[in-house]
Amino acid sequence: MIDALISSVAVVVLGIIKLYYWVIIISAILSWVRPDPYNPIVQMLDRLTQPAYALVRRFIPTVVGGIDLAPLIIIFILIFLETFLARIFAGML
């Protein structure tokens, strides 16, 4: 019973991390083409990504030669977090 609960929580948490990973990638690609800022999808992506970008930018200056490295840093953090949590959840089962 507990194994099923832990397994279910693991799937949901790892799925949320993977979804946010794709949100960051889509937002970064859209930033290259200058999308319409009034588009609801663009606004939603901005609301989802800007807090994470601001957190990274507070600790690490991420603009190098006009290129913002915050999305790349966040993707590396998400990959680390996903791998770390997957190992922890696997150890619990």
HTML snippet that shows the backbone in 3Dmol.js (N, CA, C, O; Angstrom):
<script src="https://3Dmol.org/build/3Dmol-min.js"></script>
<div id="view" style="width:600px;height:400px;position:relative"></div>
<script>
const pdb = `
ATOM      1  N   MET A   1       0.829  -1.192   0.000  1.00  0.00           N
ATOM      2  CA  MET A   1       0.000   0.000   0.000  1.00  0.00           C
ATOM      3  C   MET A   1       0.879   1.264   0.000  1.00  0.00           C
ATOM      4  O   MET A   1       0.665   2.182  -0.792  1.00  0.00           O
ATOM      5  N   ILE A   2       1.861   1.290   0.895  1.00  0.00           N
ATOM      6  CA  ILE A   2       2.767   2.441   0.972  1.00  0.00           C
ATOM      7  C   ILE A   2       3.610   2.526  -0.295  1.00  0.00           C
ATOM      8  O   ILE A   2       3.885   3.622  -0.783  1.00  0.00           O
ATOM      9  N   ASP A   3       4.024   1.374  -0.835  1.00  0.00           N
ATOM     10  CA  ASP A   3       4.803   1.373  -2.070  1.00  0.00           C
ATOM     11  C   ASP A   3       4.028   1.995  -3.219  1.00  0.00           C
ATOM     12  O   ASP A   3       4.590   2.734  -4.028  1.00  0.00           O
ATOM     13  N   ALA A   4       2.740   1.697  -3.290  1.00  0.00           N
ATOM     14  CA  ALA A   4       1.905   2.259  -4.357  1.00  0.00           C
ATOM     15  C   ALA A   4       1.776   3.771  -4.190  1.00  0.00           C
ATOM     16  O   ALA A   4       1.802   4.509  -5.175  1.00  0.00           O
ATOM     17  N   LEU A   5       1.639   4.232  -2.953  1.00  0.00           N
ATOM     18  CA  LEU A   5       1.530   5.670  -2.694  1.00  0.00           C
ATOM     19  C   LEU A   5       2.824   6.383  -3.069  1.00  0.00           C
ATOM     20  O   LEU A   5       2.793   7.419  -3.733  1.00  0.00           O
ATOM     21  N   ILE A   6       3.950   5.837  -2.651  1.00  0.00           N
ATOM     22  CA  ILE A   6       5.249   6.442  -2.975  1.00  0.00           C
ATOM     23  C   ILE A   6       5.473   6.438  -4.478  1.00  0.00           C
ATOM     24  O   ILE A   6       5.953   7.424  -5.037  1.00  0.00           O
ATOM     25  N   SER A   7       5.133   5.349  -5.129  1.00  0.00           N
ATOM     26  CA  SER A   7       5.290   5.258  -6.573  1.00  0.00           C
ATOM     27  C   SER A   7       4.418   6.293  -7.286  1.00  0.00           C
ATOM     28  O   SER A   7       4.866   6.920  -8.246  1.00  0.00           O
ATOM     29  N   SER A   8       3.204   6.472  -6.836  1.00  0.00           N
ATOM     30  CA  SER A   8       2.296   7.448  -7.435  1.00  0.00           C
ATOM     31  C   SER A   8       2.793   8.870  -7.236  1.00  0.00           C
ATOM     32  O   SER A   8       2.755   9.678  -8.164  1.00  0.00           O
ATOM     33  N   VAL A   9       3.255   9.177  -6.041  1.00  0.00           N
ATOM     34  CA  VAL A   9       3.801  10.509  -5.763  1.00  0.00           C
ATOM     35  C   VAL A   9       5.035  10.751  -6.620  1.00  0.00           C
ATOM     36  O   VAL A   9       5.226  11.851  -7.140  1.00  0.00           O
ATOM     37  N   ALA A  10       5.863   9.739  -6.768  1.00  0.00           N
ATOM     38  CA  ALA A  10       7.073   9.867  -7.583  1.00  0.00           C
ATOM     39  C   ALA A  10       6.716  10.173  -9.028  1.00  0.00           C
ATOM     40  O   ALA A  10       7.336  11.036  -9.649  1.00  0.00           O
ATOM     41  N   VAL A  11       5.734   9.481  -9.566  1.00  0.00           N
ATOM     42  CA  VAL A  11       5.342   9.709 -10.956  1.00  0.00           C
ATOM     43  C   VAL A  11       4.817  11.128 -11.140  1.00  0.00           C
ATOM     44  O   VAL A  11       5.146  11.788 -12.126  1.00  0.00           O
ATOM     45  N   VAL A  12       4.008  11.598 -10.203  1.00  0.00           N
ATOM     46  CA  VAL A  12       3.451  12.951 -10.314  1.00  0.00           C
ATOM     47  C   VAL A  12       4.553  14.004 -10.193  1.00  0.00           C
ATOM     48  O   VAL A  12       4.612  14.925 -11.008  1.00  0.00           O
ATOM     49  N   VAL A  13       5.417  13.885  -9.200  1.00  0.00           N
ATOM     50  CA  VAL A  13       6.482  14.872  -8.989  1.00  0.00           C
ATOM     51  C   VAL A  13       7.441  14.900 -10.180  1.00  0.00           C
ATOM     52  O   VAL A  13       7.790  15.976 -10.666  1.00  0.00           O
ATOM     53  N   LEU A  14       7.864  13.742 -10.646  1.00  0.00           N
ATOM     54  CA  LEU A  14       8.778  13.688 -11.784  1.00  0.00           C
ATOM     55  C   LEU A  14       8.101  14.179 -13.065  1.00  0.00           C
ATOM     56  O   LEU A  14       8.758  14.763 -13.927  1.00  0.00           O
ATOM     57  N   GLY A  15       6.805  13.948 -13.192  1.00  0.00           N
ATOM     58  CA  GLY A  15       6.060  14.461 -14.338  1.00  0.00           C
ATOM     59  C   GLY A  15       5.973  15.979 -14.335  1.00  0.00           C
ATOM     60  O   GLY A  15       6.083  16.614 -15.384  1.00  0.00           O
ATOM     61  N   ILE A  16       5.775  16.561 -13.156  1.00  0.00           N
ATOM     62  CA  ILE A  16       5.725  18.025 -13.038  1.00  0.00           C
ATOM     63  C   ILE A  16       7.082  18.625 -13.391  1.00  0.00           C
ATOM     64  O   ILE A  16       7.149  19.651 -14.069  1.00  0.00           O
ATOM     65  N   ILE A  17       8.153  18.001 -12.942  1.00  0.00           N
ATOM     66  CA  ILE A  17       9.496  18.493 -13.267  1.00  0.00           C
ATOM     67  C   ILE A  17       9.720  18.427 -14.779  1.00  0.00           C
ATOM     68  O   ILE A  17      10.234  19.378 -15.368  1.00  0.00           O
ATOM     69  N   LYS A  18       9.342  17.320 -15.408  1.00  0.00           N
ATOM     70  CA  LYS A  18       9.516  17.166 -16.860  1.00  0.00           C
ATOM     71  C   LYS A  18       8.654  18.181 -17.618  1.00  0.00           C
ATOM     72  O   LYS A  18       9.099  18.741 -18.620  1.00  0.00           O
ATOM     73  N   LEU A  19       7.439  18.420 -17.154  1.00  0.00           N
ATOM     74  CA  LEU A  19       6.569  19.423 -17.784  1.00  0.00           C
ATOM     75  C   LEU A  19       7.182  20.816 -17.693  1.00  0.00           C
ATOM     76  O   LEU A  19       7.174  21.559 -18.674  1.00  0.00           O
ATOM     77  N   TYR A  20       7.712  21.176 -16.531  1.00  0.00           N
ATOM     78  CA  TYR A  20       8.332  22.495 -16.369  1.00  0.00           C
ATOM     79  C   TYR A  20       9.587  22.618 -17.227  1.00  0.00           C
ATOM     80  O   TYR A  20       9.899  23.697 -17.730  1.00  0.00           O
ATOM     81  N   TYR A  21      10.290  21.529 -17.389  1.00  0.00           N
ATOM     82  CA  TYR A  21      11.458  21.481 -18.276  1.00  0.00           C
ATOM     83  C   TYR A  21      11.041  21.904 -19.688  1.00  0.00           C
ATOM     84  O   TYR A  21      11.717  22.716 -20.319  1.00  0.00           O
ATOM     85  N   TRP A  22       9.929  21.355 -20.179  1.00  0.00           N
ATOM     86  CA  TRP A  22       9.452  21.698 -21.515  1.00  0.00           C
ATOM     87  C   TRP A  22       8.907  23.118 -21.579  1.00  0.00           C
ATOM     88  O   TRP A  22       9.037  23.779 -22.610  1.00  0.00           O
ATOM     89  N   VAL A  23       8.301  23.597 -20.504  1.00  0.00           N
ATOM     90  CA  VAL A  23       7.826  24.986 -20.466  1.00  0.00           C
ATOM     91  C   VAL A  23       9.011  25.939 -20.627  1.00  0.00           C
ATOM     92  O   VAL A  23       8.923  26.921 -21.364  1.00  0.00           O
ATOM     93  N   ILE A  24      10.111  25.653 -19.947  1.00  0.00           N
ATOM     94  CA  ILE A  24      11.314  26.487 -20.051  1.00  0.00           C
ATOM     95  C   ILE A  24      11.857  26.461 -21.480  1.00  0.00           C
ATOM     96  O   ILE A  24      12.210  27.507 -22.026  1.00  0.00           O
ATOM     97  N   ILE A  25      11.925  25.286 -22.084  1.00  0.00           N
ATOM     98  CA  ILE A  25      12.438  25.171 -23.444  1.00  0.00           C
ATOM     99  C   ILE A  25      11.552  25.931 -24.432  1.00  0.00           C
ATOM    100  O   ILE A  25      12.064  26.666 -25.277  1.00  0.00           O
ATOM    101  N   ILE A  26      10.247  25.767 -24.338  1.00  0.00           N
ATOM    102  CA  ILE A  26       9.330  26.460 -25.246  1.00  0.00           C
ATOM    103  C   ILE A  26       9.423  27.963 -25.053  1.00  0.00           C
ATOM    104  O   ILE A  26       9.422  28.715 -26.028  1.00  0.00           O
ATOM    105  N   SER A  27       9.503  28.405 -23.817  1.00  0.00           N
ATOM    106  CA  SER A  27       9.616  29.839 -23.544  1.00  0.00           C
ATOM    107  C   SER A  27      10.915  30.407 -24.111  1.00  0.00           C
ATOM    108  O   SER A  27      10.921  31.509 -24.661  1.00  0.00           O
ATOM    109  N   ALA A  28      11.997  29.677 -23.985  1.00  0.00           N
ATOM    110  CA  ALA A  28      13.288  30.143 -24.518  1.00  0.00           C
ATOM    111  C   ALA A  28      13.252  30.224 -26.041  1.00  0.00           C
ATOM    112  O   ALA A  28      13.756  31.186 -26.620  1.00  0.00           O
ATOM    113  N   ILE A  29      12.666  29.234 -26.688  1.00  0.00           N
ATOM    114  CA  ILE A  29      12.572  29.255 -28.149  1.00  0.00           C
ATOM    115  C   ILE A  29      11.674  30.402 -28.611  1.00  0.00           C
ATOM    116  O   ILE A  29      11.991  31.083 -29.586  1.00  0.00           O
ATOM    117  N   LEU A  30      10.560  30.620 -27.918  1.00  0.00           N
ATOM    118  CA  LEU A  30       9.670  31.727 -28.282  1.00  0.00           C
ATOM    119  C   LEU A  30      10.338  33.082 -28.105  1.00  0.00           C
ATOM    120  O   LEU A  30      10.018  34.028 -28.825  1.00  0.00           O
ATOM    121  N   SER A  31      11.252  33.184 -27.166  1.00  0.00           N
ATOM    122  CA  SER A  31      11.915  34.470 -26.951  1.00  0.00           C
ATOM    123  C   SER A  31      12.800  34.854 -28.136  1.00  0.00           C
ATOM    124  O   SER A  31      13.131  36.029 -28.299  1.00  0.00           O
ATOM    125  N   TRP A  32      13.184  33.896 -28.955  1.00  0.00           N
ATOM    126  CA  TRP A  32      14.006  34.183 -30.127  1.00  0.00           C
ATOM    127  C   TRP A  32      13.216  34.845 -31.254  1.00  0.00           C
ATOM    128  O   TRP A  32      13.785  35.564 -32.075  1.00  0.00           O
ATOM    129  N   VAL A  33      11.889  34.598 -31.293  1.00  0.00           N
ATOM    130  CA  VAL A  33      11.090  35.079 -32.425  1.00  0.00           C
ATOM    131  C   VAL A  33      10.224  36.287 -32.091  1.00  0.00           C
ATOM    132  O   VAL A  33       9.451  36.731 -32.939  1.00  0.00           O
ATOM    133  N   ARG A  34      10.326  36.818 -30.911  1.00  0.00           N
ATOM    134  CA  ARG A  34       9.548  37.983 -30.494  1.00  0.00           C
ATOM    135  C   ARG A  34       8.047  37.766 -30.695  1.00  0.00           C
ATOM    136  O   ARG A  34       7.452  38.380 -31.581  1.00  0.00           O
ATOM    137  N   PRO A  35       7.433  36.913 -29.894  1.00  0.00           N
ATOM    138  CA  PRO A  35       6.000  36.638 -30.064  1.00  0.00           C
ATOM    139  C   PRO A  35       5.151  37.818 -29.588  1.00  0.00           C
ATOM    140  O   PRO A  35       5.642  38.718 -28.906  1.00  0.00           O
ATOM    141  N   ASP A  36       3.898  37.797 -29.951  1.00  0.00           N
ATOM    142  CA  ASP A  36       2.952  38.827 -29.534  1.00  0.00           C
ATOM    143  C   ASP A  36       2.791  38.769 -28.011  1.00  0.00           C
ATOM    144  O   ASP A  36       2.333  37.752 -27.490  1.00  0.00           O
ATOM    145  N   PRO A  37       3.158  39.839 -27.279  1.00  0.00           N
ATOM    146  CA  PRO A  37       3.075  39.794 -25.810  1.00  0.00           C
ATOM    147  C   PRO A  37       1.646  39.737 -25.283  1.00  0.00           C
ATOM    148  O   PRO A  37       1.446  39.468 -24.098  1.00  0.00           O
ATOM    149  N   TYR A  38       0.655  39.981 -26.125  1.00  0.00           N
ATOM    150  CA  TYR A  38      -0.741  39.931 -25.694  1.00  0.00           C
ATOM    151  C   TYR A  38      -1.378  38.567 -25.932  1.00  0.00           C
ATOM    152  O   TYR A  38      -2.536  38.348 -25.574  1.00  0.00           O
ATOM    153  N   ASN A  39      -0.638  37.666 -26.523  1.00  0.00           N
ATOM    154  CA  ASN A  39      -1.131  36.312 -26.734  1.00  0.00           C
ATOM    155  C   ASN A  39      -1.245  35.616 -25.373  1.00  0.00           C
ATOM    156  O   ASN A  39      -0.290  35.635 -24.596  1.00  0.00           O
ATOM    157  N   PRO A  40      -2.400  35.002 -25.071  1.00  0.00           N
ATOM    158  CA  PRO A  40      -2.572  34.363 -23.751  1.00  0.00           C
ATOM    159  C   PRO A  40      -1.553  33.254 -23.457  1.00  0.00           C
ATOM    160  O   PRO A  40      -1.145  33.074 -22.309  1.00  0.00           O
ATOM    161  N   ILE A  41      -1.151  32.526 -24.475  1.00  0.00           N
ATOM    162  CA  ILE A  41      -0.175  31.453 -24.251  1.00  0.00           C
ATOM    163  C   ILE A  41       1.184  32.052 -23.873  1.00  0.00           C
ATOM    164  O   ILE A  41       1.858  31.553 -22.972  1.00  0.00           O
ATOM    165  N   VAL A  42       1.575  33.110 -24.557  1.00  0.00           N
ATOM    166  CA  VAL A  42       2.837  33.782 -24.255  1.00  0.00           C
ATOM    167  C   VAL A  42       2.799  34.366 -22.850  1.00  0.00           C
ATOM    168  O   VAL A  42       3.783  34.286 -22.114  1.00  0.00           O
ATOM    169  N   GLN A  43       1.668  34.954 -22.476  1.00  0.00           N
ATOM    170  CA  GLN A  43       1.530  35.514 -21.125  1.00  0.00           C
ATOM    171  C   GLN A  43       1.610  34.422 -20.070  1.00  0.00           C
ATOM    172  O   GLN A  43       2.232  34.612 -19.025  1.00  0.00           O
ATOM    173  N   MET A  44       0.981  33.269 -20.339  1.00  0.00           N
ATOM    174  CA  MET A  44       1.035  32.156 -19.386  1.00  0.00           C
ATOM    175  C   MET A  44       2.471  31.647 -19.233  1.00  0.00           C
ATOM    176  O   MET A  44       2.930  31.396 -18.119  1.00  0.00           O
ATOM    177  N   LEU A  45       3.173  31.498 -20.357  1.00  0.00           N
ATOM    178  CA  LEU A  45       4.562  31.042 -20.296  1.00  0.00           C
ATOM    179  C   LEU A  45       5.427  32.032 -19.523  1.00  0.00           C
ATOM    180  O   LEU A  45       6.307  31.631 -18.760  1.00  0.00           O
ATOM    181  N   ASP A  46       5.178  33.324 -19.721  1.00  0.00           N
ATOM    182  CA  ASP A  46       5.915  34.352 -18.976  1.00  0.00           C
ATOM    183  C   ASP A  46       5.657  34.238 -17.475  1.00  0.00           C
ATOM    184  O   ASP A  46       6.586  34.304 -16.670  1.00  0.00           O
ATOM    185  N   ARG A  47       4.399  34.067 -17.113  1.00  0.00           N
ATOM    186  CA  ARG A  47       4.065  33.956 -15.679  1.00  0.00           C
ATOM    187  C   ARG A  47       4.669  32.702 -15.063  1.00  0.00           C
ATOM    188  O   ARG A  47       5.003  32.698 -13.878  1.00  0.00           O
ATOM    189  N   LEU A  48       4.814  31.647 -15.843  1.00  0.00           N
ATOM    190  CA  LEU A  48       5.387  30.408 -15.322  1.00  0.00           C
ATOM    191  C   LEU A  48       6.908  30.450 -15.228  1.00  0.00           C
ATOM    192  O   LEU A  48       7.488  29.809 -14.351  1.00  0.00           O
ATOM    193  N   THR A  49       7.563  31.194 -16.114  1.00  0.00           N
ATOM    194  CA  THR A  49       9.021  31.151 -16.162  1.00  0.00           C
ATOM    195  C   THR A  49       9.716  32.326 -15.482  1.00  0.00           C
ATOM    196  O   THR A  49      10.820  32.163 -14.962  1.00  0.00           O
ATOM    197  N   GLN A  50       9.109  33.487 -15.473  1.00  0.00           N
ATOM    198  CA  GLN A  50       9.792  34.668 -14.947  1.00  0.00           C
ATOM    199  C   GLN A  50      10.194  34.550 -13.471  1.00  0.00           C
ATOM    200  O   GLN A  50      11.276  35.019 -13.118  1.00  0.00           O
ATOM    201  N   PRO A  51       9.382  33.949 -12.591  1.00  0.00           N
ATOM    202  CA  PRO A  51       9.858  33.797 -11.201  1.00  0.00           C
ATOM    203  C   PRO A  51      11.134  32.959 -11.091  1.00  0.00           C
ATOM    204  O   PRO A  51      12.022  33.283 -10.302  1.00  0.00           O
ATOM    205  N   ALA A  52      11.229  31.892 -11.871  1.00  0.00           N
ATOM    206  CA  ALA A  52      12.435  31.057 -11.837  1.00  0.00           C
ATOM    207  C   ALA A  52      13.622  31.813 -12.417  1.00  0.00           C
ATOM    208  O   ALA A  52      14.729  31.748 -11.883  1.00  0.00           O
ATOM    209  N   TYR A  53      13.386  32.535 -13.521  1.00  0.00           N
ATOM    210  CA  TYR A  53      14.462  33.338 -14.113  1.00  0.00           C
ATOM    211  C   TYR A  53      14.957  34.388 -13.117  1.00  0.00           C
ATOM    212  O   TYR A  53      16.162  34.586 -12.966  1.00  0.00           O
ATOM    213  N   ALA A  54      14.025  35.058 -12.442  1.00  0.00           N
ATOM    214  CA  ALA A  54      14.405  36.105 -11.487  1.00  0.00           C
ATOM    215  C   ALA A  54      15.231  35.521 -10.340  1.00  0.00           C
ATOM    216  O   ALA A  54      16.196  36.139  -9.891  1.00  0.00           O
ATOM    217  N   LEU A  55      14.857  34.344  -9.871  1.00  0.00           N
ATOM    218  CA  LEU A  55      15.601  33.694  -8.792  1.00  0.00           C
ATOM    219  C   LEU A  55      17.028  33.376  -9.223  1.00  0.00           C
ATOM    220  O   LEU A  55      17.972  33.623  -8.472  1.00  0.00           O
ATOM    221  N   VAL A  56      17.191  32.836 -10.417  1.00  0.00           N
ATOM    222  CA  VAL A  56      18.535  32.511 -10.914  1.00  0.00           C
ATOM    223  C   VAL A  56      19.341  33.787 -11.126  1.00  0.00           C
ATOM    224  O   VAL A  56      20.517  33.852 -10.768  1.00  0.00           O
ATOM    225  N   ARG A  57      18.706  34.799 -11.708  1.00  0.00           N
ATOM    226  CA  ARG A  57      19.415  36.052 -12.008  1.00  0.00           C
ATOM    227  C   ARG A  57      19.832  36.786 -10.738  1.00  0.00           C
ATOM    228  O   ARG A  57      20.787  37.563 -10.760  1.00  0.00           O
ATOM    229  N   ARG A  58      19.133  36.552  -9.641  1.00  0.00           N
ATOM    230  CA  ARG A  58      19.495  37.205  -8.385  1.00  0.00           C
ATOM    231  C   ARG A  58      20.850  36.713  -7.884  1.00  0.00           C
ATOM    232  O   ARG A  58      21.609  37.482  -7.294  1.00  0.00           O
ATOM    233  N   PHE A  59      21.157  35.440  -8.113  1.00  0.00           N
ATOM    234  CA  PHE A  59      22.391  34.851  -7.608  1.00  0.00           C
ATOM    235  C   PHE A  59      23.505  34.769  -8.644  1.00  0.00           C
ATOM    236  O   PHE A  59      24.685  34.806  -8.293  1.00  0.00           O
ATOM    237  N   ILE A  60      23.137  34.659  -9.917  1.00  0.00           N
ATOM    238  CA  ILE A  60      24.134  34.481 -10.967  1.00  0.00           C
ATOM    239  C   ILE A  60      23.841  35.470 -12.087  1.00  0.00           C
ATOM    240  O   ILE A  60      22.745  35.455 -12.647  1.00  0.00           O
ATOM    241  N   PRO A  61      24.795  36.324 -12.422  1.00  0.00           N
ATOM    242  CA  PRO A  61      24.558  37.186 -13.591  1.00  0.00           C
ATOM    243  C   PRO A  61      24.528  36.311 -14.848  1.00  0.00           C
ATOM    244  O   PRO A  61      25.515  35.656 -15.180  1.00  0.00           O
ATOM    245  N   THR A  62      23.396  36.309 -15.534  1.00  0.00           N
ATOM    246  CA  THR A  62      23.220  35.330 -16.602  1.00  0.00           C
ATOM    247  C   THR A  62      23.259  35.905 -18.001  1.00  0.00           C
ATOM    248  O   THR A  62      23.103  35.163 -18.971  1.00  0.00           O
ATOM    249  N   VAL A  63      23.463  37.205 -18.134  1.00  0.00           N
ATOM    250  CA  VAL A  63      23.527  37.776 -19.479  1.00  0.00           C
ATOM    251  C   VAL A  63      24.985  37.867 -19.906  1.00  0.00           C
ATOM    252  O   VAL A  63      25.773  38.612 -19.324  1.00  0.00           O
ATOM    253  N   VAL A  64      25.329  37.099 -20.930  1.00  0.00           N
ATOM    254  CA  VAL A  64      26.689  37.072 -21.451  1.00  0.00           C
ATOM    255  C   VAL A  64      26.613  37.426 -22.932  1.00  0.00           C
ATOM    256  O   VAL A  64      26.093  36.653 -23.737  1.00  0.00           O
ATOM    257  N   GLY A  65      27.129  38.586 -23.281  1.00  0.00           N
ATOM    258  CA  GLY A  65      27.109  38.997 -24.682  1.00  0.00           C
ATOM    259  C   GLY A  65      25.710  39.133 -25.242  1.00  0.00           C
ATOM    260  O   GLY A  65      25.495  38.878 -26.427  1.00  0.00           O
ATOM    261  N   GLY A  66      24.760  39.525 -24.424  1.00  0.00           N
ATOM    262  CA  GLY A  66      23.386  39.677 -24.871  1.00  0.00           C
ATOM    263  C   GLY A  66      22.581  38.392 -24.863  1.00  0.00           C
ATOM    264  O   GLY A  66      21.409  38.400 -25.239  1.00  0.00           O
ATOM    265  N   ILE A  67      23.183  37.289 -24.443  1.00  0.00           N
ATOM    266  CA  ILE A  67      22.478  36.009 -24.384  1.00  0.00           C
ATOM    267  C   ILE A  67      22.146  35.708 -22.932  1.00  0.00           C
ATOM    268  O   ILE A  67      23.018  35.734 -22.064  1.00  0.00           O
ATOM    269  N   ASP A  68      20.872  35.423 -22.679  1.00  0.00           N
ATOM    270  CA  ASP A  68      20.421  35.112 -21.326  1.00  0.00           C
ATOM    271  C   ASP A  68      20.631  33.624 -21.059  1.00  0.00           C
ATOM    272  O   ASP A  68      20.071  32.776 -21.755  1.00  0.00           O
ATOM    273  N   LEU A  69      21.432  33.316 -20.059  1.00  0.00           N
ATOM    274  CA  LEU A  69      21.735  31.926 -19.730  1.00  0.00           C
ATOM    275  C   LEU A  69      20.820  31.343 -18.651  1.00  0.00           C
ATOM    276  O   LEU A  69      20.969  30.176 -18.287  1.00  0.00           O
ATOM    277  N   ALA A  70      19.886  32.127 -18.137  1.00  0.00           N
ATOM    278  CA  ALA A  70      18.993  31.649 -17.071  1.00  0.00           C
ATOM    279  C   ALA A  70      18.228  30.393 -17.478  1.00  0.00           C
ATOM    280  O   ALA A  70      18.160  29.459 -16.680  1.00  0.00           O
ATOM    281  N   PRO A  71      17.642  30.317 -18.692  1.00  0.00           N
ATOM    282  CA  PRO A  71      16.947  29.076 -19.054  1.00  0.00           C
ATOM    283  C   PRO A  71      17.861  27.851 -19.041  1.00  0.00           C
ATOM    284  O   PRO A  71      17.449  26.775 -18.609  1.00  0.00           O
ATOM    285  N   LEU A  72      19.077  28.007 -19.504  1.00  0.00           N
ATOM    286  CA  LEU A  72      20.016  26.892 -19.520  1.00  0.00           C
ATOM    287  C   LEU A  72      20.358  26.435 -18.103  1.00  0.00           C
ATOM    288  O   LEU A  72      20.418  25.236 -17.830  1.00  0.00           O
ATOM    289  N   ILE A  73      20.577  27.381 -17.216  1.00  0.00           N
ATOM    290  CA  ILE A  73      20.884  27.049 -15.824  1.00  0.00           C
ATOM    291  C   ILE A  73      19.705  26.343 -15.175  1.00  0.00           C
ATOM    292  O   ILE A  73      19.888  25.373 -14.439  1.00  0.00           O
ATOM    293  N   ILE A  74      18.490  26.826 -15.444  1.00  0.00           N
ATOM    294  CA  ILE A  74      17.298  26.199 -14.868  1.00  0.00           C
ATOM    295  C   ILE A  74      17.122  24.784 -15.418  1.00  0.00           C
ATOM    296  O   ILE A  74      16.743  23.880 -14.673  1.00  0.00           O
ATOM    297  N   ILE A  75      17.387  24.582 -16.692  1.00  0.00           N
ATOM    298  CA  ILE A  75      17.282  23.234 -17.268  1.00  0.00           C
ATOM    299  C   ILE A  75      18.267  22.287 -16.597  1.00  0.00           C
ATOM    300  O   ILE A  75      17.911  21.149 -16.290  1.00  0.00           O
ATOM    301  N   PHE A  76      19.497  22.733 -16.365  1.00  0.00           N
ATOM    302  CA  PHE A  76      20.468  21.886 -15.662  1.00  0.00           C
ATOM    303  C   PHE A  76      20.002  21.575 -14.240  1.00  0.00           C
ATOM    304  O   PHE A  76      20.159  20.449 -13.768  1.00  0.00           O
ATOM    305  N   ILE A  77      19.437  22.554 -13.566  1.00  0.00           N
ATOM    306  CA  ILE A  77      18.915  22.333 -12.209  1.00  0.00           C
ATOM    307  C   ILE A  77      17.782  21.322 -12.233  1.00  0.00           C
ATOM    308  O   ILE A  77      17.717  20.441 -11.376  1.00  0.00           O
ATOM    309  N   LEU A  78      16.884  21.443 -13.212  1.00  0.00           N
ATOM    310  CA  LEU A  78      15.762  20.504 -13.319  1.00  0.00           C
ATOM    311  C   LEU A  78      16.231  19.089 -13.629  1.00  0.00           C
ATOM    312  O   LEU A  78      15.685  18.125 -13.093  1.00  0.00           O
ATOM    313  N   ILE A  79      17.236  18.953 -14.487  1.00  0.00           N
ATOM    314  CA  ILE A  79      17.788  17.622 -14.786  1.00  0.00           C
ATOM    315  C   ILE A  79      18.403  17.013 -13.527  1.00  0.00           C
ATOM    316  O   ILE A  79      18.193  15.836 -13.234  1.00  0.00           O
ATOM    317  N   PHE A  80      19.161  17.819 -12.787  1.00  0.00           N
ATOM    318  CA  PHE A  80      19.749  17.334 -11.538  1.00  0.00           C
ATOM    319  C   PHE A  80      18.652  16.918 -10.559  1.00  0.00           C
ATOM    320  O   PHE A  80      18.720  15.843  -9.963  1.00  0.00           O
ATOM    321  N   LEU A  81      17.644  17.772 -10.398  1.00  0.00           N
ATOM    322  CA  LEU A  81      16.552  17.500  -9.465  1.00  0.00           C
ATOM    323  C   LEU A  81      15.786  16.241  -9.855  1.00  0.00           C
ATOM    324  O   LEU A  81      15.438  15.432  -8.995  1.00  0.00           O
ATOM    325  N   GLU A  82      15.526  16.077 -11.133  1.00  0.00           N
ATOM    326  CA  GLU A  82      14.806  14.893 -11.601  1.00  0.00           C
ATOM    327  C   GLU A  82      15.602  13.621 -11.321  1.00  0.00           C
ATOM    328  O   GLU A  82      15.045  12.633 -10.842  1.00  0.00           O
ATOM    329  N   THR A  83      16.888  13.639 -11.615  1.00  0.00           N
ATOM    330  CA  THR A  83      17.733  12.475 -11.373  1.00  0.00           C
ATOM    331  C   THR A  83      17.851  12.168  -9.890  1.00  0.00           C
ATOM    332  O   THR A  83      17.752  11.012  -9.477  1.00  0.00           O
ATOM    333  N   PHE A  84      18.063  13.211  -9.089  1.00  0.00           N
ATOM    334  CA  PHE A  84      18.203  13.057  -7.647  1.00  0.00           C
ATOM    335  C   PHE A  84      16.931  12.475  -7.032  1.00  0.00           C
ATOM    336  O   PHE A  84      16.994  11.521  -6.256  1.00  0.00           O
ATOM    337  N   LEU A  85      15.785  13.046  -7.377  1.00  0.00           N
ATOM    338  CA  LEU A  85      14.527  12.566  -6.810  1.00  0.00           C
ATOM    339  C   LEU A  85      14.178  11.164  -7.302  1.00  0.00           C
ATOM    340  O   LEU A  85      13.621  10.366  -6.549  1.00  0.00           O
ATOM    341  N   ALA A  86      14.498  10.858  -8.553  1.00  0.00           N
ATOM    342  CA  ALA A  86      14.237   9.514  -9.070  1.00  0.00           C
ATOM    343  C   ALA A  86      15.028   8.473  -8.284  1.00  0.00           C
ATOM    344  O   ALA A  86      14.518   7.393  -7.984  1.00  0.00           O
ATOM    345  N   ARG A  87      16.270   8.801  -7.954  1.00  0.00           N
ATOM    346  CA  ARG A  87      17.085   7.852  -7.161  1.00  0.00           C
ATOM    347  C   ARG A  87      16.541   7.710  -5.750  1.00  0.00           C
ATOM    348  O   ARG A  87      16.515   6.612  -5.194  1.00  0.00           O
ATOM    349  N   ILE A  88      16.102   8.837  -5.165  1.00  0.00           N
ATOM    350  CA  ILE A  88      15.535   8.769  -3.807  1.00  0.00           C
ATOM    351  C   ILE A  88      14.264   7.920  -3.800  1.00  0.00           C
ATOM    352  O   ILE A  88      14.086   7.048  -2.950  1.00  0.00           O
ATOM    353  N   PHE A  89      13.375   8.196  -4.776  1.00  0.00           N
ATOM    354  CA  PHE A  89      12.129   7.418  -4.840  1.00  0.00           C
ATOM    355  C   PHE A  89      12.410   5.952  -5.109  1.00  0.00           C
ATOM    356  O   PHE A  89      11.736   5.086  -4.551  1.00  0.00           O
ATOM    357  N   ALA A  90      13.389   5.653  -5.951  1.00  0.00           N
ATOM    358  CA  ALA A  90      13.725   4.257  -6.232  1.00  0.00           C
ATOM    359  C   ALA A  90      14.251   3.554  -4.985  1.00  0.00           C
ATOM    360  O   ALA A  90      14.002   2.366  -4.783  1.00  0.00           O
ATOM    361  N   GLY A  91      14.977   4.290  -4.155  1.00  0.00           N
ATOM    362  CA  GLY A  91      15.497   3.723  -2.919  1.00  0.00           C
ATOM    363  C   GLY A  91      14.422   3.463  -1.875  1.00  0.00           C
ATOM    364  O   GLY A  91      14.613   2.636  -0.983  1.00  0.00           O
ATOM    365  N   MET A  92      13.299   4.157  -1.975  1.00  0.00           N
ATOM    366  CA  MET A  92      12.203   3.989  -1.019  1.00  0.00           C
ATOM    367  C   MET A  92      11.357   2.756  -1.333  1.00  0.00           C
ATOM    368  O   MET A  92      10.664   2.234  -0.460  1.00  0.00           O
ATOM    369  N   LEU A  93      11.417   2.301  -2.566  1.00  0.00           N
ATOM    370  CA  LEU A  93      10.559   1.167  -2.954  1.00  0.00           C
ATOM    371  C   LEU A  93      11.197  -0.160  -2.685  1.00  0.00           C
ATOM    372  O   LEU A  93      10.598  -1.200  -2.958  1.00  0.00           O
TER     373      LEU A  93
END
`;
const viewer = $3Dmol.createViewer("view");
viewer.addModel(pdb, "pdb");
viewer.setStyle({}, {cartoon: {color: "spectrum"}});
viewer.zoomTo();
viewer.render();
</script>
